Amino acid sequence: MYKSFEDKEVLKDISTVFEDGKTNLIIGQSGSGKTVLMKNLVGLLEPTSGQVLYDGRDFVRMTKREKIHMRREMGMIFQSAALFDSLTVLENVMFPLDMFSSMTLRERQRRAMDCLARVNLVDAEQKFPGEISGGMQKRVAIARAIALNPKYLFCDEPNSGLDPKTSLVIDELLHGITHEFNTTTIINTHDMNSVMGIGENIVFIYEGQKEWQGVSADIMGSTNSRLTDFIFASDLLKEMRSAVRGVKEK
């Protein structure tokens, strides 16, 4: 896939496969092209050239009607929770059901409550977004994203602005939902705890190109200097890497 804006090439010959039923992470420095890549995957942008294949179906060449049908297989969690301030937590989760399902009102309410139960928020159903914490808002966004039981779940910096403990809760939720529902989850992240904790398939983007792809277990021993410079930017991670190499040498 290639993507250019006027004369600036942002994505350059990116070719990758995201694994079904796993948490796929896209990592890279700010400005590397991660968000542009995700926007092309979900149809918010269109590649300058190339394909976006879902089970062999090219999303780029679909008709408008086919794309609408395809988007019903997708769930999206934005960097900001992007909840509707004027709707209650329950109404926010029901929103995609109201728009795209043929369920009765009672069925939609039941499905929304099931999703809230999955993210441990049943007691917050009548609250408004402004009345709950940022971490709770992200959990509501997850509940809304899985309301239609999507086959593909896209998450743009889901831990942005959250403390480490809450970030861990979000990671565990996303990882659990991925395996519980056999969802193909694709996450843009800067969070190295997420990379090491739930990264089952990791794609590292550098200046618009795929620089490396692998699993978290391979990162510590990687010889790719650009990847290691990015991953081990913090002193703590550098110490961890040195410790791992010391154990291997023994």
C-alpha positions in Angstrom: 0.0 0.0 0.0 1.1 3.6 -0.8 -0.5 6.8 0.5 0.5 10.3 -0.6 -0.8 13.7 0.3 0.0 16.0 -2.7 3.7 15.5 -3.2 4.4 13.9 0.2 4.6 10.1 0.4 3.4 9.0 3.9 3.1 5.3 3.4 5.6 3.5 1.2 5.0 0.0 0.0 3.6 -1.3 3.2 2.6 -5.0 3.0 1.6 -6.9 6.0 -0.9 -9.5 7.3 -2.9 -9.1 10.5 -3.6 -12.4 12.3 -7.1 -13.6 12.9 -8.2 -13.9 16.5 -5.1 -12.1 17.9 -4.1 -8.7 19.1 -2.1 -7.1 16.3 -0.2 -4.0 17.4 1.1 -1.2 15.1 4.0 0.7 16.7 6.2 3.5 15.7 7.3 7.1 16.5 4.9 10.0 16.2 4.6 10.9 12.5 5.7 7.4 11.3 2.4 6.8 9.5 0.5 4.6 12.0 -2.7 6.6 12.1 -2.7 7.1 8.4 -2.3 3.3 7.9 -5.2 2.6 10.2 -7.4 5.2 8.5 -6.7 3.5 5.2 -7.6 0.1 6.7 -11.1 1.4 7.9 -11.9 3.5 4.9 -11.5 7.0 6.3 -8.7 7.5 3.7 -8.2 5.7 0.4 -4.7 4.4 -0.6 -3.0 6.2 -3.5 -2.3 2.6 -4.7 -2.5 -0.9 -3.4 -5.1 -3.1 -1.8 -6.8 -3.5 1.6 -8.0 -7.1 1.8 -10.5 -8.6 4.2 -10.7 -12.4 3.6 -9.7 -11.8 0.0 -12.2 -8.9 -0.5 -10.6 -5.7 -1.6 -12.1 -2.9 0.5 -10.7 -0.2 -1.8 -12.6 -1.4 -4.9 -15.9 -2.1 -3.1 -19.0 -0.2 -4.1 -20.4 2.3 -1.6 -23.1 -0.2 -0.6 -20.5 -3.0 -0.1 -18.4 -0.7 2.0 -21.3 0.1 4.3 -22.0 -3.6 4.7 -18.3 -4.2 5.3 -18.1 -1.5 8.0 -20.8 -3.4 10.0 -18.1 -6.0 10.5 -15.8 -3.4 12.1 -15.7 -1.9 15.6 -13.6 1.3 16.3 -12.2 2.8 19.5 -10.9 6.3 19.0 -8.0 7.9 20.9 -10.5 10.0 22.7 -13.4 7.8 23.8 -15.6 9.9 21.4 -18.8 9.3 23.4 -21.9 11.4 22.9 -22.1 13.8 25.9 -25.9 14.1 25.7 -26.5 10.4 25.9 -26.3 8.1 28.9 -23.7 5.3 29.0 -26.4 2.8 28.0 -27.6 5.0 25.2 -24.0 5.4 23.9 -23.6 1.6 23.7 -27.0 1.2 22.1 -26.2 3.8 19.4 -24.7 1.4 16.8 -27.5 -1.1 17.5 -30.1 1.7 16.9 -28.4 2.6 13.7 -27.6 -0.8 12.1 -29.5 -3.6 13.8 -33.0 -4.9 13.3 -33.4 -5.8 17.0 -36.4 -4.7 19.1 -35.8 -2.0 21.7 -35.7 -4.7 24.4 -33.2 -6.7 22.5 -31.0 -3.7 21.9 -31.1 -2.8 25.6 -30.3 -6.4 26.6 -27.4 -6.5 24.2 -26.0 -3.2 25.4 -26.3 -4.3 29.0 -24.4 -7.5 28.1 -21.6 -5.4 26.6 -21.5 -3.2 29.7 -21.3 -6.3 31.9 -18.3 -7.5 29.8 -16.4 -4.3 30.7 -17.7 -4.3 34.3 -19.8 -1.1 34.0 -23.4 -2.3 34.6 -23.7 0.1 37.5 -22.9 3.1 35.3 -25.7 2.6 32.7 -27.6 5.8 33.6 -24.7 8.1 34.0 -23.5 10.6 31.4 -19.9 10.6 30.1 -19.1 13.7 32.0 -19.9 11.9 35.2 -17.4 9.1 34.9 -13.6 8.8 34.7 -11.5 8.7 31.6 -10.8 5.0 32.1 -14.5 4.3 32.5 -15.2 6.3 29.3 -12.7 4.1 27.4 -14.5 1.0 28.8 -17.8 2.4 27.5 -16.1 3.0 24.1 -15.1 -0.7 24.1 -18.6 -1.8 25.0 -20.0 0.3 22.1 -17.4 -1.0 19.7 -18.3 -4.7 20.4 -22.1 -4.1 20.5 -22.5 -5.4 16.9 -20.1 -8.3 17.6 -17.5 -7.1 15.0 -15.1 -9.4 13.2 -12.5 -6.7 13.2 -11.8 -4.3 16.1 -9.6 -1.2 15.5 -8.2 0.8 18.4 -6.3 4.1 18.0 -4.1 4.7 21.1 -6.7 3.2 23.5 -4.5 3.9 26.5 -3.8 7.5 25.7 -4.1 9.7 28.8 -4.6 6.9 31.2 -2.5 5.9 34.2 -0.6 2.7 34.1 -3.0 0.7 36.2 -6.0 1.7 34.1 -4.0 1.1 30.9 -3.5 -2.5 32.2 -7.2 -2.9 32.7 -7.9 -1.7 29.1 -5.2 -4.0 27.7 -6.6 -7.0 29.6 -10.1 -6.2 28.3 -9.0 -5.9 24.7 -7.0 -9.1 24.9 -9.8 -11.0 26.6 -12.4 -9.8 24.1 -10.1 -10.7 21.2 -9.8 -14.3 22.3 -13.4 -14.7 23.6 -15.0 -13.6 20.4 -12.2 -14.6 18.0 -11.9 -11.0 16.9 -9.0 -9.7 14.7 -7.9 -6.7 16.8 -5.6 -4.0 15.4 -4.2 -1.5 17.9 -2.1 1.6 17.3 0.0 2.3 20.4 3.0 4.0 22.0 2.5 2.0 25.2 5.5 -0.4 25.7 3.6 -2.2 28.4 0.9 -3.1 25.8 3.6 -4.2 23.4 5.2 -6.6 25.9 2.0 -7.6 27.5 -0.5 -8.3 24.7 1.5 -8.0 21.5 0.8 -11.2 19.7 1.7 -9.8 16.3 3.6 -6.5 16.1 4.2 -4.3 13.1 6.9 -1.6 13.5 6.5 1.4 11.1 9.4 3.6 10.5 9.1 6.7 8.3 6.1 5.3 6.4 7.6 1.8 5.8 7.3 -1.5 7.6 10.6 -1.9 9.3 10.0 -5.1 11.3 7.3 -7.6 12.2 7.2 -10.2 14.9 6.0 -11.2 18.3 6.9 -9.5 21.7 9.2 -12.4 22.7 11.4 -11.6 19.7 11.8 -7.9 20.6 14.4 -8.3 23.4 16.8 -10.1 21.2 16.2 -8.1 18.0 19.2 -6.8 16.1 17.1 -4.2 14.2 18.7 -0.9 15.5 15.7 1.2 14.6 13.3 -1.0 16.5 15.6 -1.3 19.5 16.2 2.5 19.6 12.4 2.9 19.6 11.5 0.2 22.1 14.4 0.7 24.5 14.2 4.5 24.7 13.6 4.4 28.5 16.3 3.6 30.9 14.2 0.9 32.5 13.7 -1.0 29.3 17.4 -0.7 28.5 18.2 -2.3 31.9 15.7 -5.1 31.1 17.3 -5.8 27.8 20.8 -5.9 29.3 19.5 -8.3 31.9 18.0 -10.6 29.3 21.2 -10.6 27.3 23.2 -11.4 30.5 21.0 -14.4 31.2 21.4 -15.7 27.7 25.2 -15.4 27.9 25.3 -17.4 31.0 
